[in-house]
Amino acid sequence: MVLQKMKYDFVIVGAGFAGAVLAERISEVLKKRVLLIEKRDHICGNCYDEYDEYGILIHKYGPHIFHTNSSTVFKYLSNFTEWRKYEHKVLAKYNNELFPIPINRLTISKFFNINLAENEVELFLKKQCEQTQKIDNSEDYVVSRIGQKLFDAFYKEYTYKQWGKYPAELSASVCRRLPIRSNDDSRYFTDKFQYMPAEGFSSLFKSMLSNPKIDIMLGKDYKSVIENISYKKLIYTGPLDYYFDYNLGKLNYRSIEFVLQNYKKVSFQESPVVNYVNKYVPFTRISEFKKITGQFADTTTICKEFASNKGEEYYPIIDAENLQLLKKYKKKTRRFANTIFIGRLAEFKYYNMDQIVARALKVFNHLAEQF
Ligand SMILES: Cc1cc2nc3c(=O)[nH]c(=O)nc-3n(C[C@H](O)[C@H](O)[C@H](O)COP(=O)(O)OP(=O)(O)OC[C@H]3O[C@@H](n4cnc5c(N)ncnc54)[C@H](O)[C@@H]3O)c2cc1C
């Protein structure tokens, strides 16, 4: 007996933001049938949240904070969720004392035990800095902006823990992402829209993927089922090197082990996230979920992050070797005109959630012209 193949217009691999936005748009606007294949046992990609055994809403793959300057992205996602205003705050624990991060006037005043006025900060920092001729790496950049002492305290060891490399070994762009402020603004982000989905990310995704034209297959690696499916176009959001069976080599990622603990107390720490910047503390940061999600409960669940080179692929390591390999894989994708490669893994590129939503909407607009 010959088995009938399942028939779809589109097969999408991966139910993170890239896959979910495209599935939603294709089913809603183009009225096409979509099969979404996800190897994990849940939708929502790395943004996945769920209630733990203590009734606390946790983010399984580390804390995810939504923020954007794009009204297009915010308006689009508002179709699927109500929002709760949330401005993220981070403190750094250095030698057992807490300091606001990103570095601002309050951080500098406390660290040097002085009271600077806002208009004195830049001059003070200038005096801390040595004249650097060339900015070749992250250490050069930070030392040229805030001087050696603040660099040693807040960047050097923390960066090493996070990336397994010192700032001197990383491109300037890595540490440049974190702003340095001369005012008292202690918010981690300054984006126009800073909100969390009121019922969480999984609920947002459920609503996004509710169109009956979308079928979802969970717990399946697409390679194990793709031969039984007939489709017109493939959208691939999994790892680029895996698509090609690693035949040119492996792209390297930094991974994280998340260790969750519940405490029988209302509050664990002073802010939603505390970065542990000293090397003698083995983890990078502790997040307290309730302080991010706004949940009220008698107990609290925290997440400690231990960075490592082994484990799930989280942060693409952008160095010369990987960029060269990426270039080779990208060249190979050109031969697959019927496949769209999009997302954090398929493009080997770090995207914030709003950035990948914007990218998926753009890719959809392009696609819509062809259908
Ligand atoms: C630790 C961490 C913290 C973050 N915090 C924030 C934050 O605070 N704010 C923010 O804006 N962004 C944050 N991000 C970024 C955010 O997670 C990404 O923007 C988002 O995950 C990108 O979506 P994506 O669809 O490209 O990838 P993903 O969410 O990773 O989705 C890809 C999906 O493809 C599936 N898949 C892979 N291979 C296969 C296969 N062979 N078969 C079937 N399915 C497959 C995977 O299981 C996954 O579900 C964070 C990322 C990490 C790693």
The ligand as a MOL file (V3000), in Angstrom:
LIG
                    3D

  0  0  0     0  0            999 V3000
M  V30 BEGIN CTAB
M  V30 COUNTS 53 58 0 0 0
M  V30 BEGIN ATOM
M  V30 1 C 19.1900 33.1710 27.2540 0
M  V30 2 C 18.5040 34.1080 26.3070 0
M  V30 3 C 17.8760 35.2310 26.8110 0
M  V30 4 C 17.2330 36.1200 25.9480 0
M  V30 5 N 16.6320 37.2290 26.4570 0
M  V30 6 C 16.0020 38.0790 25.6280 0
M  V30 7 C 15.3740 39.2550 26.1460 0
M  V30 8 O 15.3830 39.5080 27.3480 0
M  V30 9 N 14.7710 40.0910 25.2550 0
M  V30 10 C 14.7280 39.8360 23.9060 0
M  V30 11 O 14.1490 40.6410 23.1500 0
M  V30 12 N 15.3190 38.7330 23.3990 0
M  V30 13 C 15.9450 37.8500 24.2170 0
M  V30 14 N 16.5320 36.7200 23.7060 0
M  V30 15 C 16.4740 36.4760 22.2500 0
M  V30 16 C 15.2280 35.6900 21.8420 0
M  V30 17 O 15.1890 34.4590 22.4890 0
M  V30 18 C 15.3030 35.5280 20.3080 0
M  V30 19 O 15.0600 36.7630 19.7050 0
M  V30 20 C 14.3360 34.5590 19.7440 0
M  V30 21 O 14.4780 33.3090 20.3670 0
M  V30 22 C 14.5790 34.3800 18.2650 0
M  V30 23 O 13.5410 33.6230 17.7230 0
M  V30 24 P 13.8470 32.4910 16.6560 0
M  V30 25 O 12.5180 32.0260 16.1760 0
M  V30 26 O 14.8230 32.9540 15.6600 0
M  V30 27 O 14.6040 31.3410 17.4680 0
M  V30 28 P 14.1170 30.3040 18.5680 0
M  V30 29 O 13.2330 30.9490 19.5710 0
M  V30 30 O 15.3240 29.6240 19.0780 0
M  V30 31 O 13.2320 29.2490 17.7440 0
M  V30 32 C 13.7980 28.2550 16.9000 0
M  V30 33 C 13.0240 26.9750 17.1200 0
M  V30 34 O 13.4250 25.9940 16.1660 0
M  V30 35 C 13.3690 24.7270 16.7810 0
M  V30 36 N 14.2140 23.7940 16.0160 0
M  V30 37 C 15.5530 23.8320 15.8690 0
M  V30 38 N 15.9880 22.7920 15.1110 0
M  V30 39 C 14.8820 22.0780 14.7680 0
M  V30 40 C 14.6750 20.8980 14.0170 0
M  V30 41 N 15.7060 20.2180 13.4860 0
M  V30 42 N 13.4100 20.4330 13.8400 0
M  V30 43 C 12.3550 21.1010 14.4040 0
M  V30 44 N 12.5030 22.2180 15.1600 0
M  V30 45 C 13.7460 22.7130 15.3300 0
M  V30 46 C 13.9240 25.0120 18.1700 0
M  V30 47 O 13.5710 23.9960 19.0850 0
M  V30 48 C 13.2800 26.3620 18.4890 0
M  V30 49 O 12.0590 26.2010 19.1900 0
M  V30 50 C 17.2110 35.8450 24.5460 0
M  V30 51 C 17.8540 34.7100 24.0490 0
M  V30 52 C 18.4920 33.8430 24.9070 0
M  V30 53 C 19.1740 32.6440 24.3470 0
M  V30 END ATOM
M  V30 BEGIN BOND
M  V30 1 1 1 2
M  V30 2 1 2 3
M  V30 3 2 2 52
M  V30 4 2 3 4
M  V30 5 1 4 5
M  V30 6 1 4 50
M  V30 7 2 5 6
M  V30 8 1 6 7
M  V30 9 1 6 13
M  V30 10 2 7 8
M  V30 11 1 7 9
M  V30 12 1 9 10
M  V30 13 2 10 11
M  V30 14 1 10 12
M  V30 15 2 12 13
M  V30 16 1 13 14
M  V30 17 1 14 15
M  V30 18 1 14 50
M  V30 19 1 15 16
M  V30 20 1 16 17
M  V30 21 1 16 18
M  V30 22 1 18 19
M  V30 23 1 18 20
M  V30 24 1 20 21
M  V30 25 1 20 22
M  V30 26 1 22 23
M  V30 27 1 23 24
M  V30 28 2 24 25
M  V30 29 1 24 26
M  V30 30 1 24 27
M  V30 31 1 27 28
M  V30 32 2 28 29
M  V30 33 1 28 30
M  V30 34 1 28 31
M  V30 35 1 31 32
M  V30 36 1 32 33
M  V30 37 1 33 34
M  V30 38 1 33 48
M  V30 39 1 34 35
M  V30 40 1 35 36
M  V30 41 1 35 46
M  V30 42 1 36 37
M  V30 43 1 36 45
M  V30 44 2 37 38
M  V30 45 1 38 39
M  V30 46 1 39 40
M  V30 47 2 39 45
M  V30 48 1 40 41
M  V30 49 2 40 42
M  V30 50 1 42 43
M  V30 51 2 43 44
M  V30 52 1 44 45
M  V30 53 1 46 47
M  V30 54 1 46 48
M  V30 55 1 48 49
M  V30 56 2 50 51
M  V30 57 1 51 52
M  V30 58 1 52 53
M  V30 END BOND
M  V30 END CTAB
M  END
